[in-house]
């Protein structure tokens, strides 16, 4: 997740990468907005986002306020 200061951004989202595949994943609701991932990886990313939804939304707010995002436990 990253922010472009001074640029209005779209709905809260993050980018997920798997080898050459990229997806833009909305945070609330958790859903793939653009791009694609292999089905298994997409399911893992969606499950992870559901588990960490409140942290993702908090980081989104921090980034758009010009602060650094807090780390979130990665997929294992």
Buried (B, 14 or more C-beta within 10 A) or exposed (E): BEBEEEEEEEEBBBEBEBEEEEBBBBBBEBEBEEBEBEEEBBEBBBEBBEBBBEBBEBBBEBBBEEEEBEEBEEEE
